[in-house]
Amino acid sequence: MIRSTRHWTRGLLVMCLQSTLISPSLAESPAWKDLLSPPEHSPATLIDVRVPMRDGVSLSADVYLPGKEGRWPVILERTPYGNSSDWYVNRALYFARRGYVYVLQDCRGRFDSDGEWSGWIVEIEDGRDTLDWCGTRSWSNGNVGMMGMSHMGLTQWKAAQTGSAYLKAIAPQMGPADEYLYGMNYTGGAFLLQIGIPWSIGVRGRTQQTRQPYDWDKLFRHLPILTADVEATGKPIGFYRDWIQHPSYDDFWKKASNYGHFREMDIPILQVSGWLDLHAKSLFANYEAIQREGTERAKRLQKVVVGPWVHTDRPKQGYGVLDFGVDSIIDLYALYLRWMDRWLKGIENGVENEPPLKLFMMGKNKWRTADKWPLPETQWTPFYLRSGGRANSLFGNGTLSTGMPGGGEPADRYTYNPEDPVPTLGMDPNGEVEPLDHRPVEYRDDVLVYSTEALEQELEVTGPIQASIYASSSAPDTDWTVKLLDVYPDGKAVNLWDGILRARYRDPAAIRAGVPSPGQFENPKLMEPGKIYKFFIEVGVVSNVFLKGHKIRVEVSSSNFPRFDRNLNNGGKLGVDTEIVAADQTVYHDAEHPSHILLPIIPERR
């Protein structure tokens, strides 16, 4: 069921050493809070200041000054959502009162800025030009930082690629690493329909557009998805069509990616996300890439905070059917203020000496720190699909076990009909994946269910998760979906993460969980109907303690709609061909075809 328009719109505006447990009080410690810049200034404002770009276009910025005189460090935030909303202004005033110039800029082609809005690529040069402008104003001391979430996080990564001498630190929250591999456009080669269409409609004009009059269920089912823009608004949306017409990982996507540019980012980087957020995978993709490819300074000075949150900068302690406790909430303003105090003002607050990763363990509902990712003590443990996973008999008799399957174990079969896809539960168009009871979809004949026995002791799973599924299809192309769930003693099956792979993008497969194969999504290859293939499916990243008496569950199917667009199984041109073909699917789990999910088990700390 589609949520209210108000809820839909909200997201567009907000939008090793042994690991140890830590108390949330560490995050609130007066030892460093006493060092935060105090709110001692009376801000002054400069409204609609024109910022010239290299091509002659001028962008609009509102500038919040600590006072009328002086040179100050600058924080830049660039947004396509309108810089005059209270949500932005309150943050700007918070930092201006504490001795920062806060520059809120409308992105090109949006609100008061000139030019044409086109999405990702233009943010690179516009970001560089704006940074240079911020660093040379009479009110600037030449030290510039950037912050913001979602698209405002994206603009930081794009600007950081340019190596501006004025950019001293960034703090992207819930921003992408690569719009195709880890962004809001594609996952596993499947288009993120439930985000892509509403977001495109909302930002198609110069100001924010209404979503109220749309029949969303009908619009999501519209074929081909290429023309859903005209179906909704009466005219094409250029950037939306660009996304659909580039279904593979080609130069259109690569030129907007963070990959290949981390050497230019010789700055401290603080990343913040939530386990329930779409961009959680992006956070760790960025982190690992910097550790592999970044400068020594960037490697040493990057930090990560991941809470049990959805796509928001206003975390609350519960989502869906779960409550993570009051300790799950941290003061994000104080977190960012401390970061900027250290790198823009030079305040010795010790932030660089703390462990690089601060992670919230769901289930146990405690914070922990870590020195490396994946955690060095990780025991990569395959849990094998066993014994038939048909879901229509008391949620299936399929089992999940660390024991290897034997020979002759029968395969599981179902029919995937794109006319009746498995419905998405727990996600709205803002990318918010809320934890809900998934038993309603487990009744379906096209969902295979595999569960462990009730755990005799708690089991921590922290890290990237990958599934290896041996399967065949009667179609030349189809999708494979895998969900990881935590089953409570009362029977509710709560989703933690889910992944998808479009079969034509199966080869070459990822080497290990969390690291995509560079060419995997560049060279689509149709299947031979009936032939068994091994499919590597990136399920996600998580930190969850499965408590004693709980079960670990895996669901396997071929759709998760409308989160992902439906694979029509016809093997034709994605996003354009409209023929719907039902596919007979077979999932194998025997000695020769040991289908499994690879879980990063963290041994109990003693």
C-alpha positions as CSV (number, residue, x, y, z in Angstrom):
1,M,0.0,0.0,0.0
2,I,1.3,3.4,-0.9
3,R,1.8,5.8,2.0
4,S,0.5,9.3,2.2
5,T,1.9,12.0,-0.1
6,R,3.2,13.8,2.9
7,H,5.3,10.8,3.9
8,W,6.5,10.3,0.3
9,T,7.6,14.0,0.0
10,R,9.4,14.0,3.4
11,G,12.4,12.0,2.1
12,L,13.1,14.4,-0.7
13,L,13.6,17.2,1.8
14,V,15.8,15.2,4.2
15,M,17.0,13.3,2.5
16,C,42.3,-5.5,13.3
17,L,42.4,-5.1,16.8
18,Q,39.6,-7.0,18.6
19,S,36.3,-5.1,18.1
20,T,34.9,-3.9,21.4
21,L,31.5,-2.9,22.7
22,I,31.1,0.7,23.7
23,S,28.5,2.6,25.6
24,P,26.5,5.2,23.8
25,S,27.7,7.6,26.5
26,L,31.0,7.7,24.7
27,A,29.2,9.5,21.9
28,E,27.8,12.0,24.4
29,S,31.0,12.3,26.4
30,P,31.4,15.7,28.0
31,A,35.1,15.3,27.5
32,W,34.8,16.4,23.9
33,K,31.4,18.1,24.1
34,D,33.0,20.7,26.3
35,L,35.3,21.5,23.4
36,L,32.6,22.1,20.8
37,S,32.3,25.6,19.4
38,P,29.8,27.5,21.6
39,P,26.7,29.3,20.2
40,E,28.0,32.8,20.8
41,H,27.4,34.6,17.6
42,S,24.5,36.6,16.1
43,P,24.1,35.5,12.5
44,A,23.7,37.9,9.5
45,T,22.4,36.7,6.2
46,L,23.1,37.4,2.5
47,I,20.2,36.2,0.3
48,D,20.4,35.1,-3.3
49,V,24.1,35.7,-3.8
50,R,25.0,34.9,-7.4
51,V,27.9,32.4,-7.8
52,P,29.4,32.3,-11.3
53,M,30.2,29.0,-13.0
54,R,32.8,28.5,-15.6
55,D,30.3,28.3,-18.4
56,G,28.7,31.7,-17.5
57,V,25.7,30.2,-15.6
58,S,25.1,31.7,-12.2
59,L,23.9,29.7,-9.2
60,S,22.0,31.1,-6.2
61,A,23.4,30.8,-2.7
62,D,22.1,32.1,0.7
63,V,25.0,32.9,3.0
64,Y,24.6,32.7,6.8
65,L,27.5,34.6,8.5
66,P,28.4,34.5,12.2
67,G,28.5,38.3,12.1
68,K,29.0,41.2,9.7
69,E,32.8,41.4,10.2
70,G,35.6,38.9,10.1
71,R,36.9,35.9,8.2
72,W,35.5,32.5,9.1
73,P,35.7,28.8,8.1
74,V,33.0,27.9,5.6
75,I,30.6,25.0,5.4
76,L,29.0,24.5,2.0
77,E,25.8,22.5,1.3
78,R,24.4,22.1,-2.2
79,T,20.8,21.0,-2.7
80,P,18.3,20.5,-5.5
81,Y,15.4,20.7,-3.0
82,G,15.3,24.5,-2.3
83,N,17.6,26.2,0.1
84,S,15.0,28.3,1.8
85,S,13.1,25.6,3.8
86,D,13.2,25.7,7.5
87,W,15.0,22.3,7.5
88,Y,18.1,23.8,5.8
89,V,17.9,27.3,7.4
90,N,17.8,25.9,11.0
91,R,21.0,23.9,10.3
92,A,22.7,26.9,8.7
93,L,21.8,29.1,11.8
94,Y,23.1,26.4,14.1
95,F,26.5,26.5,12.6
96,A,26.6,30.2,12.0
97,R,26.0,30.8,15.7
98,R,29.0,28.6,16.4
99,G,31.5,30.6,14.2
100,Y,31.0,29.2,10.7
101,V,29.8,30.8,7.4
102,Y,27.1,28.4,6.1
103,V,26.5,28.5,2.4
104,L,23.3,27.0,1.1
105,Q,23.3,26.8,-2.6
106,D,20.6,25.7,-5.1
107,C,21.9,23.2,-7.6
108,R,22.0,24.2,-11.3
109,G,18.5,24.5,-12.8
110,R,16.7,24.3,-9.4
111,F,14.8,27.0,-7.6
112,D,16.8,30.3,-7.8
113,S,19.7,28.9,-9.7
114,D,20.0,29.4,-13.5
115,G,20.8,26.7,-16.0
116,E,19.3,23.3,-16.7
117,W,18.9,20.6,-14.1
118,S,20.4,17.3,-15.3
119,G,21.4,15.3,-12.3
120,W,24.8,13.9,-11.4
121,I,27.6,14.9,-13.9
122,V,27.3,18.7,-13.7
123,E,27.8,18.5,-9.9
124,I,31.5,17.9,-10.4
125,E,32.4,21.2,-12.1
126,D,29.7,23.2,-10.3
127,G,31.0,21.9,-7.0
128,R,34.6,22.9,-7.8
129,D,33.6,26.4,-9.0
130,T,31.5,26.9,-5.8
131,L,34.3,25.7,-3.5
132,D,36.8,28.1,-5.2
133,W,34.3,30.9,-4.8
134,C,33.7,30.1,-1.1
135,G,37.4,30.0,-0.4
136,T,38.1,33.4,-1.8
137,R,35.3,35.6,-0.4
138,S,36.1,38.4,2.0
139,W,34.2,36.6,4.8
140,S,36.2,33.3,4.3
141,N,39.5,32.2,5.8
142,G,40.0,29.7,3.0
143,N,39.0,26.6,5.0
144,V,35.9,25.0,3.5
145,G,34.1,21.9,4.5
146,M,30.9,20.3,3.1
147,M,28.0,18.4,4.7
148,G,24.5,17.2,3.9
149,M,22.7,13.9,3.2
150,S,21.4,12.0,0.2
151,H,21.9,14.2,-2.9
152,M,23.7,16.7,-0.7
153,G,26.1,13.9,0.1
154,L,26.5,13.1,-3.5
155,T,27.5,16.7,-4.3
156,Q,30.3,16.4,-1.7
157,W,31.8,13.3,-3.4
158,K,31.5,15.0,-6.8
159,A,33.2,18.2,-5.6
160,A,35.9,16.2,-3.7
161,Q,36.9,14.5,-7.0
162,T,38.3,17.9,-8.2
163,G,41.0,18.3,-5.5
164,S,40.1,21.9,-4.7
165,A,42.8,23.4,-2.4
166,Y,40.0,25.0,-0.3
167,L,38.2,21.8,0.5
168,K,39.5,20.6,3.9
169,A,36.9,18.0,5.0
170,I,33.6,16.4,4.0
171,A,30.9,14.7,5.9
172,P,28.5,12.9,3.5
173,Q,25.5,11.3,5.1
174,M,23.7,8.5,3.2
175,G,25.2,9.4,-0.2
176,P,26.1,7.0,-3.1
177,A,29.4,5.7,-4.2
178,D,28.3,4.9,-7.7
179,E,24.8,5.6,-9.0
180,Y,24.7,2.3,-10.9
181,L,26.5,-0.1,-8.6
182,Y,25.4,1.3,-5.3
183,G,23.1,4.3,-5.9
184,M,19.4,5.0,-6.3
185,N,19.2,4.0,-9.9
186,Y,20.2,0.3,-10.2
187,T,21.1,-2.6,-7.9
188,G,22.3,-5.9,-9.3
189,G,21.3,-4.7,-12.8
190,A,17.7,-4.1,-11.8
191,F,16.2,-0.6,-11.9
192,L,15.1,0.8,-8.6
193,L,11.6,1.6,-9.8
194,Q,9.9,2.6,-6.5
195,I,12.5,5.4,-6.0
196,G,13.3,6.3,-9.6
197,I,9.8,7.3,-10.9
198,P,8.6,9.4,-7.9
199,W,11.9,11.1,-7.5
200,S,12.1,12.0,-11.1
201,I,8.5,13.4,-11.0
202,G,9.3,15.4,-7.9
203,V,12.4,17.1,-9.3
204,R,11.5,17.4,-13.0
205,G,10.8,21.1,-12.9
206,R,12.6,24.1,-11.4
207,T,10.7,23.8,-8.1
208,Q,9.4,20.7,-6.3
209,Q,6.5,19.1,-8.1
210,T,3.5,17.5,-6.5
211,R,3.0,13.7,-6.4
212,Q,-0.5,13.7,-5.1
213,P,-2.6,13.0,-8.2
214,Y,-0.9,9.8,-9.2
215,D,-2.2,6.2,-9.1
216,W,1.1,4.8,-8.1
217,D,0.2,1.1,-8.4
218,K,-0.9,1.7,-12.0
219,L,2.1,3.9,-12.8
220,F,4.6,1.3,-11.4
221,R,2.9,-1.3,-13.6
222,H,3.1,0.8,-16.7
223,L,5.0,-0.7,-19.6
224,P,7.4,0.1,-21.0
225,I,9.0,1.8,-17.9
226,L,10.8,4.1,-20.4
227,T,7.5,6.0,-21.0
228,A,6.2,6.0,-17.4
229,D,7.3,9.7,-17.3
230,V,4.9,10.6,-20.1
231,E,2.2,8.5,-18.6
232,A,2.5,10.4,-15.3
233,T,3.2,14.0,-16.4
234,G,2.4,14.2,-20.1
235,K,5.9,14.8,-21.3
236,P,9.3,13.1,-21.1
237,I,11.8,13.6,-18.3
238,G,15.2,13.7,-19.9
239,F,17.4,12.4,-17.0
240,Y,14.9,9.6,-16.2
241,R,15.0,8.4,-19.8
242,D,18.8,8.5,-19.7
243,W,18.7,6.2,-16.7
244,I,16.4,3.7,-18.5
245,Q,18.3,3.8,-21.8
246,H,21.6,2.9,-20.0
247,P,20.7,-0.4,-18.3
248,S,24.3,-1.6,-18.3
249,Y,27.3,-0.1,-16.6
250,D,28.7,2.0,-19.4
251,D,30.5,5.3,-19.6
252,F,27.3,7.2,-18.8
253,W,27.6,5.9,-15.3
254,K,31.3,5.6,-14.9
255,K,32.0,9.3,-15.5
256,A,29.8,10.1,-12.4
257,S,31.3,7.4,-10.2
258,N,33.6,7.9,-7.2
259,Y,35.7,5.0,-8.5
260,G,38.9,6.1,-10.1
261,H,38.9,9.4,-8.2
262,F,39.8,8.5,-4.6
263,R,43.4,9.6,-5.0
264,E,42.2,13.2,-5.5
265,M,40.3,13.1,-2.1
266,D,43.3,13.9,0.2
267,I,41.0,15.0,3.0
268,P,39.4,13.7,6.2
269,I,36.1,12.1,5.4
270,L,33.3,11.3,7.9
271,Q,30.5,9.0,6.5
272,V,27.2,8.5,8.3
273,S,24.5,6.0,7.3
274,G,22.0,3.6,8.6
275,W,21.7,-0.2,8.2
276,L,18.2,0.3,6.9
277,D,19.2,2.9,4.4
278,L,19.6,2.3,0.7
279,H,23.1,3.8,0.7
280,A,24.6,1.6,3.5
281,K,26.4,-0.5,0.8
282,S,27.7,2.8,-0.7
283,L,29.2,3.8,2.6
284,F,31.3,0.6,2.9
285,A,32.1,0.7,-0.9
286,N,33.6,4.2,-0.4
287,Y,35.4,3.1,2.8
288,E,37.0,0.1,1.3
289,A,37.9,1.9,-1.9
290,I,39.7,4.6,0.0
291,Q,41.6,2.0,2.0
292,R,42.7,0.4,-1.3
293,E,43.2,3.4,-3.5
294,G,43.2,6.6,-1.4
295,T,46.1,8.7,-0.1
296,E,47.7,7.8,3.2
297,R,46.1,10.8,4.8
298,A,42.6,9.9,3.6
299,K,43.1,6.3,4.8
300,R,44.2,7.5,8.2
301,L,41.5,10.1,8.7
302,Q,38.3,8.6,7.4
303,K,35.6,7.7,9.9
304,V,32.3,5.8,9.7
305,V,29.2,5.9,11.8
306,V,26.3,3.5,11.1
307,G,23.2,3.4,13.2
308,P,19.9,1.4,12.9
309,W,18.3,4.2,10.8
310,V,16.5,4.7,7.5
311,H,17.2,7.4,5.0
312,T,16.9,10.4,7.3
313,D,18.9,12.9,9.3
314,R,16.4,12.8,12.1
315,P,16.8,9.3,13.5
316,K,14.3,7.8,15.8
317,Q,14.6,4.8,18.0
318,G,12.2,2.5,16.2
319,Y,11.2,1.6,12.7
320,G,8.6,-0.8,11.5
321,V,8.1,-3.5,14.1
322,L,11.4,-3.0,15.9
323,D,12.5,-0.6,18.7
324,F,16.3,-0.1,19.0
325,G,16.2,1.8,22.3
326,V,17.0,5.3,23.2
327,D,20.8,4.6,22.9
328,S,20.4,4.3,19.2
329,I,19.9,8.0,18.8
330,I,22.9,10.3,18.7
331,D,23.2,14.0,18.3
332,L,24.2,14.3,14.6
333,Y,24.6,18.1,14.8
334,A,27.2,17.7,17.6
335,L,28.8,14.9,15.6
336,Y,29.3,17.1,12.5
337,L,30.2,20.2,14.6
338,R,33.0,18.3,16.2
339,W,34.3,17.1,12.8
340,M,34.3,20.6,11.3
341,D,35.8,22.1,14.5
342,R,38.8,19.7,14.1
343,W,39.4,20.2,10.4
344,L,38.3,23.7,9.7
345,K,39.2,25.4,13.0
346,G,42.0,23.2,14.2
347,I,40.5,22.5,17.6
348,E,42.3,19.6,19.2
349,N,39.3,17.5,20.2
350,G,40.8,14.0,19.5
351,V,38.4,12.9,16.8
352,E,41.2,11.5,14.7
353,N,42.4,9.3,17.5
354,E,39.2,7.3,17.8
355,P,38.6,4.0,16.1
356,P,37.6,4.5,12.4
357,L,34.3,2.6,12.6
358,K,31.4,3.1,15.0
359,L,28.6,0.5,14.4
360,F,25.3,-0.2,16.0
361,M,24.5,-3.9,16.5
362,M,20.8,-4.5,16.0
363,G,19.3,-7.2,18.0
364,K,21.7,-6.5,20.9
365,N,21.0,-2.8,20.5
366,K,24.5,-1.7,21.4
367,W,27.2,0.4,19.8
368,R,30.6,-1.0,19.1
369,T,33.8,0.2,17.5
370,A,36.1,-1.5,15.0
371,D,39.5,-0.8,13.4
372,K,39.0,-2.4,10.1
373,W,36.2,-3.5,7.7
374,P,35.3,-6.3,7.3
375,L,36.1,-7.0,10.9
376,P,39.4,-8.9,11.1
377,E,37.9,-11.7,13.3
378,T,35.2,-12.4,10.8
379,Q,34.5,-16.1,10.2
380,W,33.0,-16.4,6.7
381,T,30.4,-19.1,7.2
382,P,28.2,-20.6,4.4
383,F,24.7,-21.5,5.5
384,Y,23.4,-24.0,2.9
385,L,19.9,-24.2,1.5
386,R,18.4,-27.6,2.3
387,S,15.4,-29.8,2.0
388,G,12.9,-28.0,-0.2
389,G,11.8,-24.5,0.5
390,R,8.2,-24.4,-0.7
391,A,6.6,-21.6,1.3
392,N,2.9,-22.7,1.2
393,S,3.2,-25.2,4.0
394,L,3.6,-23.5,7.4
395,F,6.2,-21.2,5.8
396,G,8.0,-24.0,4.1
397,N,10.0,-27.0,5.2
398,G,13.2,-25.6,3.8
399,T,16.1,-25.6,6.2
400,L,19.2,-23.5,6.5
401,S,22.3,-25.3,7.8
402,T,26.1,-25.1,8.0
403,G,26.2,-28.7,6.9
404,M,26.9,-29.4,3.2
405,P,24.0,-30.9,1.3
406,G,24.4,-34.5,0.1
407,G,23.9,-35.9,-3.4
408,G,20.5,-36.4,-4.8
409,E,18.8,-33.7,-2.7
410,P,15.8,-32.6,-4.7
411,A,15.6,-29.1,-6.2
412,D,12.9,-26.5,-5.5
413,R,10.7,-25.1,-8.2
414,Y,8.3,-22.3,-8.7
415,T,6.8,-20.1,-11.5
416,Y,7.6,-16.5,-11.6
417,N,4.9,-14.5,-13.4
418,P,5.7,-10.8,-13.9
419,E,1.9,-10.2,-13.9
420,D,1.8,-11.2,-10.2
421,P,5.2,-10.2,-8.7
422,V,6.1,-10.6,-5.1
423,P,5.1,-7.3,-3.4
424,T,7.6,-5.1,-1.7
425,L,7.2,-4.8,2.1
426,G,8.8,-2.3,4.3
427,M,10.1,0.3,1.8
428,D,8.8,3.6,0.4
429,P,10.0,5.7,-2.5
430,N,12.5,7.5,-0.3
431,G,14.6,4.4,0.0
432,E,13.5,3.7,3.5
433,V,13.5,0.0,4.2
434,E,11.6,-0.6,7.4
435,P,11.7,-3.9,9.3
436,L,8.3,-5.5,9.0
437,D,6.9,-9.0,9.4
438,H,7.4,-10.7,6.0
439,R,5.2,-13.8,6.7
440,P,2.5,-12.4,4.4
441,V,4.7,-12.9,1.3
442,E,6.0,-16.2,2.5
443,Y,2.6,-17.7,1.9
444,R,3.1,-17.3,-1.8
445,D,4.0,-20.2,-4.1
446,D,6.8,-18.2,-5.7
447,V,8.8,-17.5,-2.5
448,L,11.2,-20.2,-1.2
449,V,11.8,-20.1,2.5
450,Y,14.8,-21.7,4.3
451,S,15.3,-21.4,8.1
452,T,17.7,-22.6,10.7
453,E,16.6,-24.3,13.9
454,A,16.1,-22.0,16.9
455,L,19.5,-20.8,17.9
456,E,20.8,-22.2,21.2
457,Q,23.0,-19.1,21.7
458,E,23.2,-15.6,20.2
459,L,25.0,-15.2,16.9
460,E,26.5,-12.0,15.7
461,V,26.4,-11.3,11.9
462,T,28.4,-8.1,11.0
463,G,29.7,-7.4,7.5
464,P,28.8,-7.7,3.8
465,I,26.5,-10.6,2.8
466,Q,26.6,-12.6,-0.4
467,A,24.5,-15.5,-1.7
468,S,25.6,-18.1,-4.2
469,I,22.5,-19.6,-5.8
470,Y,22.6,-22.4,-8.4
471,A,19.6,-22.1,-10.5
472,S,18.1,-22.6,-14.0
473,S,15.1,-20.9,-15.8
474,S,12.9,-21.6,-18.7
475,A,13.5,-18.0,-19.8
476,P,16.6,-16.4,-21.4
477,D,16.7,-13.8,-18.7
478,T,15.1,-13.4,-15.3
479,D,15.9,-12.1,-11.8
480,W,16.9,-13.8,-8.6
481,T,16.2,-12.2,-5.2
482,V,17.5,-13.1,-1.8
483,K,16.4,-11.8,1.6
484,L,18.0,-12.2,5.0
485,L,15.5,-12.2,7.9
486,D,15.5,-12.5,11.7
487,V,12.7,-14.9,12.9
488,Y,11.5,-14.1,16.4
489,P,10.2,-16.7,18.9
490,D,6.6,-15.5,18.2
491,G,7.1,-16.3,14.5
492,K,7.4,-12.9,13.0
493,A,10.0,-12.8,10.2
494,V,11.7,-9.4,10.1
495,N,13.7,-8.3,7.1
496,L,17.3,-7.2,7.5
497,W,18.5,-6.7,3.9
498,D,17.7,-8.0,0.5
499,G,19.5,-8.2,-2.8
500,I,18.8,-8.9,-6.5
501,L,20.7,-10.0,-9.6
502,R,19.5,-9.7,-13.1
503,A,20.6,-13.0,-14.7
504,R,22.1,-11.4,-17.8
505,Y,24.6,-9.7,-15.5
506,R,25.9,-12.8,-13.8
507,D,29.4,-13.0,-15.3
508,P,32.1,-12.3,-14.3
509,A,30.8,-12.7,-10.7
510,A,31.9,-10.8,-7.7
511,I,35.0,-12.1,-6.0
512,R,33.7,-11.7,-2.5
513,A,30.9,-10.1,-0.7
514,G,31.0,-6.3,-0.9
515,V,33.4,-6.1,-3.9
516,P,31.7,-6.1,-7.4
517,S,33.4,-7.5,-10.4
518,P,34.5,-4.6,-12.6
519,G,33.0,-6.1,-15.7
520,Q,30.0,-7.8,-14.2
521,F,27.4,-5.3,-15.4
522,E,29.1,-4.2,-18.6
523,N,28.6,-7.3,-20.8
524,P,25.1,-8.8,-20.5
525,K,24.8,-12.4,-21.6
526,L,21.4,-14.2,-21.9
527,M,20.9,-17.6,-20.5
528,E,20.4,-20.9,-22.2
529,P,17.0,-22.0,-21.0
530,G,17.2,-25.0,-18.7
531,K,21.0,-24.7,-18.1
532,I,22.2,-24.5,-14.5
533,Y,24.2,-21.4,-13.6
534,K,25.8,-20.1,-10.5
535,F,24.6,-16.7,-9.5
536,F,26.4,-14.5,-7.0
537,I,23.9,-12.1,-5.4
538,E,25.0,-9.1,-3.2
539,V,22.5,-9.2,-0.4
540,G,23.7,-6.1,1.6
541,V,25.6,-5.1,4.7
542,V,24.3,-5.6,8.2
543,S,25.2,-5.8,11.9
544,N,22.7,-7.9,13.7
545,V,22.8,-10.2,16.7
546,F,20.4,-13.1,16.2
547,L,19.4,-13.8,19.8
548,K,18.9,-17.1,21.5
549,G,15.7,-18.7,20.4
550,H,15.6,-16.8,17.1
551,K,16.1,-18.3,13.7
552,I,18.0,-17.1,10.7
553,R,15.9,-17.2,7.5
554,V,16.5,-16.7,3.8
555,E,13.9,-16.1,1.2
556,V,14.6,-16.8,-2.5
557,S,12.4,-15.6,-5.3
558,S,12.5,-13.7,-8.6
559,S,10.8,-10.4,-7.8
560,N,10.5,-7.6,-5.2
561,F,8.0,-5.2,-6.7
562,P,7.9,-2.2,-7.0
563,R,11.2,-1.8,-5.2
564,F,12.8,-3.2,-8.3
565,D,11.3,-3.2,-11.8
566,R,10.0,-6.5,-13.0
567,N,12.1,-8.7,-15.3
568,L,9.7,-9.6,-18.0
569,N,11.7,-12.7,-18.8
570,N,11.7,-12.0,-22.5
571,G,15.4,-11.5,-22.9
572,G,14.7,-8.3,-24.9
573,K,15.8,-4.7,-24.5
574,L,15.4,-3.7,-20.9
575,G,13.0,-0.9,-20.2
576,V,11.6,-0.9,-23.7
577,D,10.3,-4.4,-24.6
578,T,6.9,-5.1,-23.2
579,E,6.2,-8.8,-23.8
580,I,5.6,-10.6,-20.5
581,V,6.7,-14.2,-20.2
582,A,6.1,-16.5,-17.2
583,A,9.3,-18.4,-16.2
584,D,9.6,-21.8,-14.6
585,Q,12.4,-21.5,-12.0
586,T,14.5,-24.2,-10.4
587,V,16.8,-23.7,-7.4
588,Y,19.4,-26.5,-6.8
589,H,21.0,-27.4,-3.4
590,D,22.9,-30.6,-3.6
591,A,26.5,-31.7,-3.3
592,E,27.3,-30.5,-6.9
593,H,25.2,-27.3,-6.5
594,P,25.6,-26.1,-2.9
595,S,23.4,-23.0,-2.9
596,H,24.2,-20.9,0.2
597,I,24.3,-17.6,1.8
598,L,27.7,-16.5,3.1
599,L,27.4,-14.9,6.5
600,P,30.1,-12.9,8.3
601,I,30.0,-14.5,11.7
602,I,31.7,-12.6,14.6
603,P,32.9,-15.0,17.3
604,E,31.7,-14.2,20.8
605,R,34.0,-11.8,22.7
606,R,35.2,-13.2,26.0
